[in-house]
């Protein structure tokens, strides 16, 4: 195994442990860190496809605490519109622009989440602001498959318990990433080489699921997110070079 593949394997394990712990993070962590040496158009479809069985298992396990009214009323319609727009516009972005544009996005999202972590309570944003945030999350999901931080922020003041918020977020990723995977296949952006890569990394997502699920009620999620945000901030800055 090459050092590059070993590093990618460790990143995937860390990323999917984080997603099982908090309900989001697998794609944004993997793509951001792997983009330091791998092309984003290669790694993103792999991570999106891996997210489908991962989210599916946790959604089934936690189906009793999913807030379906919130999903139907406020989240899914806006997320679907935003994701479709982002997915349609993504191929129009030149590859030379993809890395720095993604770097700017990651720096902005990590700083935003660090700001949120400094607040003692997650205030509920006004309805128009939430609408913009959820639409922006959908657009970011369609463009880069990294809509988690914005959506988590928009839902942060919803009053959901830690487990209900995780299950509700994972339901969104299951539905949207299934659609994105089909889109990647239909547009030939998910090829045979990527299938091999996904198959090789799949066992690490299972291990990450077990580790994150085990840690979900045992670790301080705020401290974990702080570490993740710092890592993403420096990785995002590195992508701007």
KENUMI-990707 format. One line per 5 residues: number of its first residue (from 0); their letters; for each residue x, y, z of N, C-alpha, C, CB. Coordinates in Angstrom, 1 decimal, padded with zeros to 4 digits. Glycine has a CB too. Example, Ala and Ser with C-alpha at 12.3 -4.5 7.8 and 13.67 -1.06 7.14 Angstrom:
0 = AS = 013.2:-005.7:007.8:012.3:-004.5:007.8:013.2:-003.3:007.8:011.3:-004.5:009.0; 012.8:-002.2:007.1:013.7:-001.1:007.1:012.9:000.0:007.9:014.1:-000.6:005.7
// end
This chain:
0 = XXXXX = 000.8:-001.2:000.0:000.0:000.0:000.0:000.9:001.2:000.0:-001.0:000.0:001.2; 000.6:002.2:-000.9:001.4:003.4:-001.0:001.0:004.3:000.2:001.1:004.1:-002.3; 001.9:005.3:000.5:001.6:006.3:001.5:000.4:007.1:001.2:002.8:007.2:001.7; 000.2:007.4:-000.1:-001.0:008.2:-000.5:-002.3:007.4:-000.1:-000.9:008.5:-002.0; -002.4:006.1:-000.5:-003.6:005.4:-000.2:-003.8:005.1:001.3:-003.5:004.0:-000.9
5 = XXXXX = -002.7:005.0:002.1:-002.8:004.8:003.5:-003.3:006.1:004.1:-001.4:004.4:004.1; -002.8:007.2:003.7:-003.3:008.5:004.2:-004.8:008.7:003.9:-002.5:009.7:003.6; -005.2:008.3:002.6:-006.6:008.4:002.3:-007.5:007.5:003.1:-006.8:008.1:000.8; -007.0:006.3:003.4:-007.7:005.4:004.3:-007.9:006.0:005.7:-007.0:004.0:004.4; -006.9:006.6:006.2:-007.0:007.2:007.6:-008.0:008.3:007.6:-005.6:007.6:008.1
10 = XXXXX = -008.0:009.1:006.5:-008.9:010.3:006.4:-010.3:009.8:006.3:-008.6:011.1:005.1; -010.6:008.8:005.5:-011.9:008.2:005.4:-012.4:007.7:006.8:-012.0:007.1:004.3; -011.5:007.0:007.5:-011.9:006.4:008.8:-012.3:007.6:009.7:-010.8:005.6:009.4; -011.5:008.6:009.8:-011.7:009.8:010.6:-013.0:010.5:010.2:-010.6:010.8:010.6; -013.2:010.6:008.9:-014.4:011.3:008.4:-015.7:010.6:008.7:-014.3:011.5:006.9
15 = XXXXX = -015.7:009.3:008.5:-017.0:008.6:008.7:-017.2:008.3:010.2:-016.9:007.2:008.0; -016.2:008.3:011.0:-016.4:008.3:012.5:-017.1:009.6:012.9:-015.0:008.1:013.2; -016.6:010.7:012.3:-017.2:012.0:012.6:-018.7:012.1:012.2:-016.4:013.1:011.9; -019.0:011.5:011.0:-020.4:011.5:010.6:-021.3:010.7:011.4:-020.5:011.1:009.1; -020.8:009.5:011.9:-021.6:008.7:012.7:-021.8:009.3:014.1:-020.9:007.3:012.9
20 = XXXXX = -020.8:010.1:014.5:-020.9:010.8:015.8:-021.9:012.0:015.8:-019.5:011.4:016.2; -021.9:012.8:014.7:-022.6:014.0:014.7:-023.7:014.1:013.6:-021.7:015.2:014.6; -023.7:013.3:012.6:-024.7:013.3:011.6:-024.3:014.0:010.3:-025.9:014.0:012.1; -023.1:014.6:010.3:-022.5:015.1:009.1:-021.0:015.2:009.2:-023.1:016.6:008.8; -020.3:015.4:008.0:-018.9:015.6:008.1:-018.1:014.7:007.2:-018.4:015.5:009.5
25 = XXXXX = -018.6:013.6:006.8:-017.8:012.6:006.1:-017.3:013.1:004.7:-018.6:011.3:005.8; -018.2:013.8:004.0:-017.8:014.2:002.6:-016.8:015.5:002.7:-019.0:014.6:001.8; -017.2:016.4:003.6:-016.5:017.7:003.6:-015.1:017.4:004.2:-017.2:018.7:004.5; -014.9:016.5:005.1:-013.6:016.2:005.6:-012.8:015.4:004.6:-013.7:015.3:006.9; -013.4:014.4:004.0:-012.6:013.6:003.1:-012.2:014.4:001.8:-013.4:012.4:002.6
30 = XXXXX = -013.1:015.1:001.2:-012.8:015.9:000.0:-011.8:017.0:000.3:-014.1:016.5:-000.6; -012.0:017.7:001.4:-011.1:018.8:001.8:-009.6:018.3:001.9:-011.5:019.5:003.0; -009.5:017.2:002.7:-008.1:016.8:003.0:-007.5:016.0:001.8:-008.1:015.8:004.2; -008.3:015.2:001.1:-007.8:014.4:000.0:-007.5:015.4:-001.2:-008.8:013.4:-000.4; -008.2:016.5:-001.3:-008.0:017.4:-002.4:-006.6:018.1:-002.3:-009.0:018.5:-002.4
35 = XXXXX = -005.9:017.9:-001.2:-004.5:018.4:-001.2:-003.6:017.7:-002.1:-004.0:018.3:000.3; -004.0:016.5:-002.5:-003.1:015.8:-003.5:-003.9:015.0:-004.6:-002.2:014.8:-002.8; -005.3:014.9:-004.4:-006.1:014.2:-005.4:-007.1:015.1:-006.0:-006.9:013.0:-004.7; -007.5:014.9:-007.3:-008.4:015.8:-007.9:-009.8:015.7:-007.3:-008.5:015.5:-009.4; -010.5:016.8:-007.1:-011.8:016.8:-006.5:-012.8:016.0:-007.3:-012.3:018.2:-006.3
40 = XXXXX = -012.8:016.1:-008.7:-013.8:015.3:-009.5:-013.6:013.8:-009.4:-013.6:015.7:-010.9; -012.4:013.4:-008.9:-012.2:011.9:-008.7:-012.7:011.5:-007.3:-010.8:011.5:-008.9; -012.4:012.2:-006.3:-012.7:011.8:-004.9:-014.1:012.0:-004.6:-011.8:012.4:-004.0; -014.8:013.1:-005.1:-016.1:013.4:-004.6:-017.2:012.3:-005.0:-016.5:014.7:-005.2; -017.2:011.8:-006.2:-018.3:010.8:-006.4:-018.1:009.5:-005.6:-018.2:010.4:-007.9
45 = XXXXX = -016.8:009.2:-005.3:-016.5:008.0:-004.4:-017.1:008.2:-003.0:-015.0:007.8:-004.3; -016.8:009.4:-002.5:-017.3:009.7:-001.1:-018.8:009.7:-001.0:-016.7:011.0:-000.6; -019.4:010.3:-002.1:-020.9:010.4:-002.1:-021.5:009.1:-002.2:-021.3:011.3:-003.3; -021.0:008.2:-003.0:-021.5:006.8:-003.1:-021.3:006.0:-001.8:-020.8:006.1:-004.3; -020.2:006.2:-001.2:-019.9:005.5:000.1:-020.9:006.0:001.2:-018.5:005.7:000.6
50 = XXXXX = -021.3:007.2:001.1:-022.2:007.8:002.1:-023.6:007.1:002.1:-022.3:009.3:001.9; -024.0:006.6:000.9:-025.4:006.1:000.8:-025.6:004.9:001.7:-025.7:005.7:-000.6; -024.9:003.8:001.7:-025.1:002.7:002.6:-024.8:003.0:004.0:-024.3:001.5:002.2; -023.8:003.9:004.2:-023.5:004.3:005.6:-024.7:005.0:006.2:-022.3:005.3:005.6; -025.2:006.1:005.5:-026.4:006.8:006.1:-027.6:005.9:006.1:-026.7:008.0:005.2
55 = XXXXX = -027.8:005.0:005.2:-029.0:004.1:005.1:-029.0:003.3:006.4:-028.9:003.3:003.9; -027.9:002.7:006.8:-027.9:001.9:008.0:-028.3:002.6:009.2:-026.5:001.2:008.2; -027.7:003.8:009.4:-028.0:004.6:010.6:-029.4:005.2:010.6:-027.0:005.8:010.7; -029.9:005.5:009.4:-031.3:006.0:009.3:-032.2:004.9:009.7:-031.6:006.5:007.9; -032.0:003.7:009.3:-032.9:002.6:009.7:-032.8:002.3:011.2:-032.5:001.3:008.9
60 = XXXXX = -031.6:002.4:011.7:-031.5:002.1:013.2:-032.1:003.2:014.0:-030.0:002.0:013.5; -032.1:004.4:013.5:-032.6:005.6:014.3:-033.9:006.1:013.7:-031.6:006.7:014.3; -034.6:005.3:013.0:-035.8:005.8:012.3:-036.9:006.3:013.2:-036.4:004.7:011.4; -037.0:005.9:014.4:-038.0:006.3:015.3:-037.8:007.7:015.8:-038.1:005.4:016.5; -036.6:008.3:015.7:-036.4:009.7:016.2:-036.3:010.7:015.1:-035.2:009.7:017.1
65 = XXXXX = -036.5:010.3:013.8:-036.4:011.2:012.7:-037.6:012.2:012.8:-036.4:010.5:011.4; -037.3:013.5:012.6:-038.4:014.5:012.6:-038.9:014.7:011.2:-037.8:015.8:013.2; -039.8:013.8:010.8:-040.3:013.8:009.4:-041.1:015.1:009.1:-041.3:012.7:009.2; -041.9:015.7:010.0:-042.6:016.9:009.7:-041.6:018.1:009.4:-043.5:017.3:010.9; -040.5:018.2:010.2:-039.5:019.2:009.9:-038.9:019.0:008.5:-038.4:019.2:011.0
70 = XXXXX = -038.6:017.7:008.2:-038.0:017.4:006.9:-039.0:017.8:005.7:-037.7:015.9:006.7; -040.2:017.4:005.8:-041.2:017.7:004.8:-041.5:019.2:004.7:-042.5:016.9:005.0; -041.6:019.9:005.8:-042.0:021.3:005.8:-040.9:022.3:005.5:-042.6:021.6:007.2; -039.8:022.1:006.1:-038.7:023.1:006.0:-037.5:022.7:005.2:-038.4:023.5:007.3; -037.1:021.4:005.3:-035.8:021.1:004.8:-035.7:020.5:003.4:-035.2:020.1:005.8
75 = XXXXX = -036.4:019.4:003.2:-036.2:018.7:001.9:-036.6:019.5:000.7:-037.1:017.4:001.9; -037.7:020.2:000.6:-038.0:020.9:-000.6:-036.9:021.9:-001.0:-039.3:021.7:-000.4; -036.4:022.7:000.0:-035.4:023.6:-000.3:-034.0:022.9:-000.6:-035.2:024.6:000.9; -033.7:021.9:000.1:-032.5:021.1:-000.2:-032.5:020.5:-001.6:-032.3:020.0:000.9; -033.6:020.0:-002.0:-033.7:019.4:-003.3:-033.5:020.4:-004.4:-035.1:018.7:-003.5
80 = XXXXX = -034.2:021.6:-004.2:-034.0:022.7:-005.2:-032.5:023.1:-005.3:-034.9:023.9:-004.9; -031.9:023.4:-004.1:-030.6:023.8:-004.1:-029.6:022.8:-004.6:-030.2:024.1:-002.7; -029.8:021.5:-004.3:-028.9:020.4:-004.8:-029.0:020.3:-006.3:-029.3:019.1:-004.1; -030.2:020.3:-006.9:-030.3:020.2:-008.3:-029.6:021.4:-009.0:-031.8:020.2:-008.7; -029.8:022.6:-008.5:-029.1:023.8:-009.1:-027.6:023.6:-009.0:-029.5:025.1:-008.3
85 = XXXXX = -027.1:023.2:-007.8:-025.6:023.0:-007.7:-025.1:021.9:-008.6:-025.3:022.7:-006.3; -025.8:020.8:-008.7:-025.3:019.7:-009.5:-025.3:020.0:-011.0:-026.2:018.5:-009.3; -026.3:020.9:-011.4:-026.3:021.3:-012.8:-025.2:022.3:-013.2:-027.7:021.9:-013.2; -024.9:023.1:-012.2:-023.8:024.2:-012.4:-022.4:023.6:-012.2:-024.1:025.3:-011.5; -022.3:022.6:-011.4:-020.9:022.1:-011.1:-020.1:021.7:-012.3:-021.0:020.8:-010.3
90 = XXXXX = -020.6:021.1:-013.4:-019.8:020.7:-014.6:-019.3:022.0:-015.3:-020.5:019.8:-015.5; -020.0:023.1:-015.1:-019.6:024.3:-015.8:-018.4:025.0:-015.2:-020.8:025.3:-015.9; -018.0:024.6:-014.0:-016.9:025.2:-013.3:-015.6:024.6:-013.8:-017.0:025.1:-011.7; -014.7:025.4:-014.3:-013.5:024.8:-014.8:-012.7:024.1:-013.7:-012.6:025.9:-015.5; -012.0:023.0:-014.1:-011.2:022.3:-013.1:-010.1:023.2:-012.4:-010.5:021.1:-013.8
95 = XXXXX = -009.6:024.1:-013.1:-008.6:025.0:-012.6:-009.2:025.9:-011.5:-007.9:025.8:-013.6; -010.5:026.1:-011.5:-011.1:026.9:-010.5:-011.7:026.1:-009.4:-012.3:027.7:-011.2; -011.8:024.8:-009.5:-012.5:024.0:-008.6:-011.8:024.0:-007.2:-012.6:022.5:-009.1; -010.5:023.8:-007.2:-009.7:023.7:-006.0:-009.7:025.0:-005.2:-008.3:023.3:-006.3; -009.3:026.1:-005.8:-009.4:027.4:-005.0:-010.8:027.8:-004.5:-008.8:028.5:-005.7
100 = XXXXX = -011.8:027.5:-005.4:-013.2:027.9:-005.0:-013.6:027.0:-003.9:-014.1:027.7:-006.2; -013.2:025.8:-003.9:-013.6:024.9:-002.8:-012.9:025.3:-001.5:-013.3:023.4:-003.1; -011.6:025.7:-001.7:-010.8:026.2:-000.5:-011.5:027.4:000.2:-009.4:026.6:-000.9; -012.0:028.4:-000.6:-012.7:029.5:-000.1:-013.9:029.1:000.7:-013.1:030.5:-001.2; -014.7:028.1:000.1:-015.9:027.6:000.8:-015.5:027.0:002.1:-016.6:026.6:-000.1
105 = XXXXX = -014.5:026.1:002.1:-014.2:025.4:003.4:-013.7:026.4:004.4:-013.1:024.4:003.1; -012.9:027.4:004.1:-012.4:028.4:005.0:-013.6:029.1:005.6:-011.5:029.4:004.4; -014.6:029.5:004.8:-015.8:030.2:005.2:-016.6:029.4:006.2:-016.6:030.7:004.1; -016.8:028.1:005.8:-017.7:027.2:006.6:-017.0:026.9:007.9:-018.0:025.9:005.8; -015.7:026.6:007.9:-015.0:026.3:009.2:-015.0:027.5:010.1:-013.6:025.9:008.9
110 = XXXXX = -014.8:028.7:009.6:-014.9:029.9:010.5:-016.3:030.1:011.0:-014.4:031.1:009.7; -017.3:029.9:010.2:-018.7:030.0:010.6:-019.0:029.0:011.7:-019.6:029.8:009.4; -018.5:027.8:011.6:-018.8:026.8:012.6:-018.0:027.1:013.9:-018.5:025.4:012.1; -016.8:027.6:013.8:-016.0:028.0:015.0:-016.8:029.1:015.7:-014.6:028.4:014.6; -017.3:030.0:014.9:-018.1:031.1:015.6:-019.3:030.6:016.3:-018.6:032.1:014.5
115 = XXXXX = -020.0:029.6:015.7:-021.1:029.0:016.3:-020.7:028.3:017.6:-021.8:028.0:015.4; -019.6:027.6:017.6:-019.2:026.9:018.8:-018.8:027.8:020.0:-017.9:026.0:018.5; -018.5:029.0:019.7:-018.2:030.0:020.8:-019.4:030.5:021.5:-017.4:031.2:020.2; -020.6:030.3:020.8:-021.9:030.8:021.4:-022.3:029.7:022.4:-022.9:031.0:020.3; -022.8:030.2:023.5:-023.3:029.3:024.6:-024.5:028.5:024.1:-023.6:030.0:025.9
120 = XXXXX = -025.4:029.2:023.4:-026.6:028.5:022.9:-026.7:028.8:021.4:-027.9:029.1:023.7; -027.3:027.8:020.7:-027.6:027.9:019.3:-028.9:028.6:019.1:-027.5:026.5:018.6; -028.9:029.9:018.8:-030.1:030.6:018.6:-030.8:030.1:017.3:-029.9:032.1:018.5; -032.1:030.2:017.3:-032.9:029.8:016.1:-032.9:031.0:015.2:-034.3:029.3:016.4; -032.4:030.8:014.0:-032.4:031.9:013.0:-033.8:032.3:012.6:-031.5:031.6:011.8
125 = XXXXX = -034.0:033.5:012.1:-035.3:033.9:011.6:-035.6:033.1:010.3:-035.3:035.5:011.3; -036.9:033.0:010.1:-037.4:032.1:009.0:-036.7:032.5:007.6:-038.8:032.2:008.8; -036.6:033.7:007.2:-036.0:034.0:005.9:-034.5:033.6:005.9:-036.1:035.5:005.6; -033.8:033.8:007.1:-032.4:033.4:007.1:-032.2:031.9:007.0:-031.8:034.0:008.4; -033.1:031.2:007.7:-033.1:029.7:007.6:-033.3:029.3:006.2:-034.1:029.1:008.6
130 = XXXXX = -034.2:029.9:005.5:-034.5:029.5:004.1:-033.3:029.7:003.2:-035.7:030.4:003.6; -032.6:030.8:003.4:-031.4:031.1:002.6:-030.3:030.1:003.0:-030.9:032.5:002.9; -030.2:029.7:004.3:-029.2:028.8:004.7:-029.4:027.4:004.2:-029.1:028.8:006.2; -030.7:027.0:004.2:-031.0:025.6:003.7:-030.8:025.5:002.2:-032.4:025.2:004.1; -031.2:026.6:001.5:-031.0:026.6:000.1:-029.5:026.6:-000.3:-031.7:027.9:-000.6
135 = XXXXX = -028.8:027.4:000.5:-027.3:027.4:000.3:-026.7:026.1:000.6:-026.7:028.5:001.2; -027.2:025.4:001.6:-026.7:024.1:002.0:-026.9:023.1:000.8:-027.3:023.6:003.3; -028.2:023.2:000.2:-028.5:022.3:-000.9:-027.6:022.6:-002.1:-029.9:022.5:-001.3; -027.4:023.9:-002.4:-026.5:024.3:-003.5:-025.1:023.8:-003.3:-026.5:025.8:-003.7; -024.6:023.9:-002.1:-023.2:023.5:-001.7:-023.2:021.9:-001.8:-022.8:023.9:-000.3
140 = XXXXX = -024.3:021.3:-001.4:-024.3:019.8:-001.5:-024.3:019.4:-003.0:-025.6:019.3:-000.9; -025.0:020.0:-003.9:-025.0:019.7:-005.3:-023.7:020.0:-005.9:-026.1:020.4:-006.0; -023.0:021.1:-005.5:-021.8:021.5:-006.2:-020.6:020.7:-005.7:-021.6:023.0:-005.9; -020.5:020.6:-004.3:-019.3:019.9:-003.7:-019.7:018.8:-002.8:-018.6:021.0:-003.0; -021.0:018.5:-002.6:-021.4:017.4:-001.7:-020.9:017.7:-000.3:-020.8:016.1:-002.1
145 = XXXXX = -021.0:019.0:000.1:-020.5:019.5:001.4:-021.4:020.4:002.1:-019.1:020.1:001.3; -022.7:020.1:002.1:-023.7:021.0:002.6:-024.0:020.8:004.1:-025.0:020.8:001.9; -023.3:019.9:004.8:-023.5:019.6:006.2:-023.5:020.8:007.2:-022.6:018.6:006.6; -022.4:021.5:007.2:-022.3:022.6:008.2:-023.4:023.6:008.1:-021.0:023.3:008.0; -023.8:024.1:006.9:-024.8:025.1:006.8:-026.2:024.5:007.3:-024.9:025.6:005.4
150 = XXXXX = -026.5:023.3:006.9:-027.7:022.7:007.3:-027.8:022.4:008.8:-028.0:021.4:006.5; -026.7:022.0:009.3:-026.6:021.7:010.8:-026.8:023.1:011.5:-025.3:021.1:011.2; -026.3:024.1:011.0:-026.4:025.5:011.6:-027.9:025.9:011.5:-025.5:026.5:011.0; -028.5:025.7:010.4:-029.9:026.1:010.2:-030.8:025.3:011.1:-030.3:025.9:008.7; -030.5:024.0:011.4:-031.4:023.2:012.2:-030.9:023.2:013.7:-031.3:021.8:011.7
155 = XXXXX = -029.9:024.0:014.0:-029.3:024.0:015.3:-030.3:024.4:016.4:-028.1:024.8:015.4; -031.2:025.4:016.1:-032.1:025.9:017.1:-033.5:025.3:017.0:-032.2:027.4:016.9; -033.6:024.1:016.4:-034.9:023.4:016.2:-035.4:022.8:017.4:-034.8:022.4:015.1; -034.6:022.6:018.4:-035.0:022.0:019.7:-034.9:020.4:019.6:-036.4:022.3:020.0; -034.3:019.9:018.6:-034.2:018.4:018.5:-033.1:018.0:019.4:-033.8:018.0:017.0
160 = XXXXX = -033.3:016.7:019.9:-032.3:016.1:020.8:-031.0:015.8:019.9:-032.8:014.9:021.5; -029.9:015.5:020.6:-028.7:015.2:019.8:-028.9:014.0:018.9:-027.6:014.8:020.8; -029.6:013.0:019.3:-029.9:011.8:018.5:-030.9:012.1:017.4:-030.4:010.6:019.3; -031.9:012.9:017.7:-032.9:013.2:016.7:-032.3:014.1:015.6:-034.1:013.9:017.3; -031.4:015.0:016.0:-030.8:015.9:015.0:-029.9:015.1:014.1:-030.0:017.0:015.7
165 = XXXXX = -029.1:014.1:014.7:-028.3:013.3:013.9:-029.1:012.4:012.9:-027.4:012.4:014.8; -030.1:011.8:013.4:-031.0:011.0:012.5:-031.6:011.8:011.4:-032.0:010.2:013.3; -032.1:013.0:011.7:-032.8:013.8:010.7:-031.8:014.3:009.6:-033.4:015.0:011.4; -030.6:014.7:010.1:-029.5:015.1:009.1:-029.1:013.9:008.2:-028.3:015.6:009.8; -029.0:012.7:008.8:-028.6:011.6:008.0:-029.6:011.2:007.0:-028.3:010.4:008.9
170 = XXXXX = -030.9:011.4:007.3:-032.0:011.1:006.3:-031.8:012.0:005.1:-033.4:011.3:007.0; -031.5:013.3:005.3:-031.3:014.2:004.2:-030.1:013.7:003.3:-030.9:015.6:004.7; -029.0:013.3:004.0:-027.8:012.9:003.2:-028.2:011.6:002.4:-026.6:012.7:004.1; -028.9:010.7:003.1:-029.3:009.4:002.4:-030.1:009.7:001.1:-030.1:008.5:003.3; -031.0:010.6:001.2:-031.9:010.9:000.0:-031.1:011.7:-001.1:-033.1:011.7:000.4
175 = XXXXX = -030.4:012.7:-000.7:-029.7:013.6:-001.6:-028.5:012.8:-002.2:-029.2:014.8:-001.0; -027.7:012.1:-001.4:-026.5:011.4:-002.0:-026.9:010.2:-002.9:-025.7:010.9:-000.8; -028.1:009.6:-002.6:-028.6:008.6:-003.5:-028.8:009.3:-004.9:-029.9:007.9:-003.0; -029.5:010.4:-004.9:-029.8:011.1:-006.1:-028.5:011.6:-006.8:-030.6:012.3:-005.9; -027.5:012.1:-006.0:-026.3:012.5:-006.6:-025.5:011.4:-007.2:-025.4:013.2:-005.6
180 = XXXXX = -025.5:010.2:-006.6:-024.8:009.1:-007.1:-025.4:008.7:-008.4:-024.9:007.9:-006.1; -026.7:008.6:-008.5:-027.4:008.3:-009.8:-027.0:009.3:-010.9:-028.9:008.2:-009.6; -026.9:010.6:-010.5:-026.6:011.7:-011.4:-025.1:011.5:-011.9:-026.7:013.0:-010.7; -024.2:011.1:-011.0:-022.8:010.9:-011.4:-022.7:009.7:-012.4:-022.0:010.6:-010.2; -023.5:008.7:-012.1:-023.5:007.5:-013.0:-024.1:007.9:-014.4:-024.3:006.4:-012.4
185 = XXXXX = -025.2:008.6:-014.4:-025.8:009.0:-015.6:-025.0:010.0:-016.5:-027.2:009.7:-015.3; -024.2:010.8:-015.8:-023.3:011.8:-016.5:-021.9:011.2:-016.7:-023.3:013.1:-015.8; -021.7:010.0:-016.4:-020.4:009.3:-016.6:-019.3:009.9:-015.8:-020.0:009.3:-018.0; -019.7:010.5:-014.6:-018.7:011.0:-013.7:-018.3:010.1:-012.6:-019.2:012.4:-013.1; -018.9:008.8:-012.7:-018.6:007.8:-011.7:-018.2:006.6:-012.6:-019.8:007.4:-010.7
190 = XXXXX = -016.9:006.4:-012.8:-016.4:005.3:-013.7:-015.9:004.1:-012.9:-015.3:005.9:-014.6; -015.4:003.1:-013.7:-015.0:001.9:-013.1:-013.9:002.0:-012.1:-014.6:000.9:-014.2; -012.9:002.9:-012.4:-011.8:003.2:-011.5:-012.4:003.7:-010.1:-010.8:004.2:-012.1; -013.4:004.5:-010.2:-014.0:005.0:-008.9:-014.7:003.9:-008.2:-014.9:006.2:-009.2; -015.3:003.0:-008.9:-016.0:001.9:-008.3:-015.0:001.0:-007.5:-016.7:001.0:-009.3
195 = XXXXX = -013.8:000.8:-008.1:-012.8:000.0:-007.4:-012.3:000.8:-006.1:-011.6:-000.2:-008.3; -012.1:002.1:-006.2:-011.8:002.9:-005.1:-012.8:002.9:-004.0:-011.5:004.3:-005.5; -014.1:002.9:-004.4:-015.2:002.9:-003.4:-015.2:001.5:-002.7:-016.5:003.2:-004.0; -015.0:000.4:-003.4:-015.0:-000.9:-002.9:-013.9:-001.1:-001.9:-014.9:-002.0:-004.0; -012.7:-000.5:-002.2:-011.6:-000.6:-001.3:-011.7:000.1:000.0:-010.3:-000.2:-002.0
200 = XXXXX = -012.4:001.3:-000.1:-012.6:002.1:001.1:-013.8:001.8:001.9:-012.7:003.6:000.7; -014.7:001.0:001.4:-016.0:000.7:002.1:-015.8:000.1:003.5:-016.8:-000.3:001.2; -014.9:-000.9:003.7:-014.7:-001.4:005.0:-014.4:-000.4:006.1:-013.7:-002.5:005.0; -013.7:000.7:005.6:-013.3:001.7:006.6:-014.5:002.5:007.0:-012.2:002.6:006.0; -015.5:002.6:006.1:-016.7:003.4:006.5:-017.5:002.5:007.5:-017.6:003.6:005.3
205 = XXXXX = -017.4:001.2:007.4:-018.1:000.3:008.4:-017.5:000.5:009.7:-018.1:-001.1:007.9; -016.1:000.5:009.7:-015.4:000.7:011.0:-015.7:002.0:011.6:-013.9:000.5:010.8; -015.7:003.1:010.7:-016.0:004.4:011.2:-017.4:004.5:011.8:-015.9:005.4:010.1; -018.4:003.8:011.1:-019.7:003.8:011.7:-019.8:003.2:013.1:-020.7:003.0:010.7; -019.1:002.1:013.2:-019.1:001.4:014.6:-018.4:002.3:015.6:-018.3:000.1:014.5
210 = XXXXX = -017.3:002.9:015.2:-016.6:003.8:016.2:-017.4:005.0:016.5:-015.2:004.2:015.6; -017.9:005.7:015.5:-018.7:006.9:015.8:-020.0:006.6:016.5:-019.1:007.6:014.5; -020.6:005.5:016.2:-021.9:005.2:017.0:-021.5:004.9:018.4:-022.5:004.0:016.3; -020.4:004.2:018.6:-020.0:003.9:020.0:-019.7:005.2:020.8:-018.7:003.0:020.0; -019.1:006.2:020.1:-018.7:007.4:020.7:-019.8:008.5:020.8:-017.5:008.1:020.0
215 = XXXXX = -020.9:008.2:020.1:-022.0:009.2:020.0:-022.5:009.8:021.4:-023.2:008.7:019.3; -022.6:008.9:022.4:-023.1:009.3:023.7:-021.9:009.4:024.7:-024.1:008.3:024.2; -020.7:009.3:024.2:-019.6:009.2:025.2:-018.5:010.3:025.1:-018.9:007.9:025.0; -018.6:011.1:024.0:-017.6:012.1:023.8:-018.2:013.5:023.8:-016.7:011.9:022.5; -017.4:014.5:024.0:-017.9:015.9:023.9:-017.9:016.3:022.5:-017.0:016.8:024.8
220 = XXXXX = -019.1:016.3:021.9:-019.2:016.6:020.4:-018.7:018.0:020.1:-020.6:016.5:020.0; -018.8:019.0:021.0:-018.4:020.3:020.8:-016.8:020.4:020.6:-018.8:021.3:021.9; -016.1:019.7:021.5:-014.7:019.6:021.4:-014.2:018.9:020.2:-014.1:019.0:022.7; -014.9:017.9:019.8:-014.6:017.1:018.6:-014.8:018.0:017.4:-015.4:015.9:018.5; -015.9:018.8:017.3:-016.1:019.6:016.2:-015.1:020.8:016.1:-017.5:020.2:016.3
225 = XXXXX = -014.6:021.2:017.3:-013.6:022.3:017.3:-012.3:021.8:016.6:-013.3:022.7:018.7; -011.9:020.6:016.9:-010.7:020.0:016.3:-010.9:019.8:014.8:-010.4:018.6:016.9; -012.1:019.3:014.4:-012.4:019.1:013.0:-012.4:020.5:012.3:-013.8:018.5:012.8; -013.0:021.5:012.8:-013.0:022.8:012.2:-011.6:023.4:012.0:-013.9:023.8:013.0; -010.8:023.2:013.0:-009.4:023.7:012.9:-008.6:023.0:011.8:-008.6:023.5:014.2
230 = XXXXX = -008.8:021.7:011.7:-008.2:020.9:010.6:-008.7:021.4:009.3:-008.5:019.4:010.8; -010.0:021.5:009.1:-010.6:022.0:007.9:-010.1:023.4:007.5:-012.1:021.9:007.9; -010.0:024.3:008.5:-009.6:025.6:008.2:-008.2:025.7:007.6:-009.6:026.5:009.5; -007.3:024.9:008.2:-005.9:024.9:007.6:-005.8:024.2:006.3:-004.9:024.3:008.6; -006.6:023.1:006.1:-006.7:022.4:004.9:-007.3:023.3:003.8:-007.5:021.1:005.0
235 = XXXXX = -008.3:024.1:004.1:-008.9:025.0:003.2:-007.9:026.1:002.8:-010.2:025.6:003.8; -007.2:026.6:003.7:-006.1:027.6:003.4:-005.1:027.0:002.5:-005.5:028.2:004.7; -004.7:025.8:002.7:-003.7:025.1:001.9:-004.2:025.0:000.4:-003.3:023.7:002.4; -005.5:024.8:000.3:-006.1:024.6:-001.1:-006.1:025.9:-001.9:-007.6:024.1:-001.0; -005.9:027.0:-001.2:-005.8:028.3:-001.9:-004.5:028.6:-002.5:-006.2:029.4:-000.9
240 = X = -003.5:027.8:-002.2:-002.1:028.1:-002.7:-002.1:027.8:-004.2:-001.1:027.3:-002.0
// end
